[in-house]
Structures are given as C-alpha cells and as structure tokens.
Amino acid sequence: MLGYLLTAIICIALVIISLRYYSKVSLSFAFHRSCFALWSTELFLLATMRDIETLSIAFHLLRVGMFFIAPALILFSLLITRTHNRWFNYFFVLSFSTSLSISILNNSFFPSTLELNSWGYLPEPDIIYSIHRINFILSVAVSILVCGLAYRRTIFTEKQRIAWIMVAYFVGAPFGILAFN
C-alpha cells in the first residue's frame, strides 16, 4: 500500500522536474507522470480508506488519471521520436477522445460501483473499464510501433535512446495489463 503512495510521490517529483524544461517532450512526460500520480493515489486510497462515500468521490475524481495514461503514452512516443505521421496523430486523437468520453461518462452518467474484498475496495468490472482496457492495449501497441519505426530511421545515438524507451514499454506494458486484474 505504501508502494502506491511512494510511486505517486516519485511521479509528482518527476512532474516538477519535467516542468522546469520548456519543451513539448518534457511537457508530455509531465502529463504522463501526472496521470500515473493520480492513478497511484487512487490505488492507495482504495487500499486504505474505509469510508465508502468519501472514497467513491475521490475514486471517480482520481480515476481520470488512469483513463488518460493511454493517450499520454502515445503523445510522449510521438514527441520523443519526432514522428509526424498523420495516422499516428489520428490514433492519438481517437485515444484522447475515448479517454475523455469514458471519463465524462464515468463521472457523470455511469459511475462505477466499488466492492469490498480482502485487499480493500475494487471497482466492479463494467463497460467503461472494458473500453479503457482496449484503449490502453491499443495505445501501448501504437506507442511500440511508433518507437519501432523511429528506431529504423534514426542515427546511432538516437537509436540507443529509442531502444531504452522501447525496453521501458516492453517492461511496463505487461504490468499495466496485469493491473487490469
């Protein structure tokens, strides 16, 4: 449980560090890390809070972070590799629109219900969560594809940087997918 809180604190520190630089890449990284900070805080509260009414309000507000991890990942991949492909940009817009739509639906019309288990509270699986899962998996695939294509067309020093980003995606994506359960 404290791991979630520690992750959120580290992500917030990375956001602050990233905001000191005035580039689109650092801003997209700050957006990506802020989404993770919100999601980690949500997981911490789900594991520690017992007041269901207060938790439900905080859960829905912080869940926005989880929904926007997918488009933030694509945005970061596009900017760090300097990819200017119309189809990848369309997919970013589609992913962002999907995240915005399910966030609005989840907070306004179809709020998720929380159920108590041995770990703490967890949301019951619903259609919004299923749409988020599809959006996340497709976004990871597109981000890896963006990096893979950029790797093929860059010089040696850039290849090392892109290779490390791809390693991070290949290591992080399975944990993100495992977090669905």
PyMOL commands that set and color helices and strands:
alter all, ss='L'
color gray80, all
select helices_A, chain A and resi 2-19+24-48+52-67+69-80+86-109+127-152+156-178
alter helices_A, ss='H'
color red, helices_A
select strands_A, chain A and resi 114-116+121-123
alter strands_A, ss='S'
color yellow, strands_A
deselect
rebuild
show_as cartoon
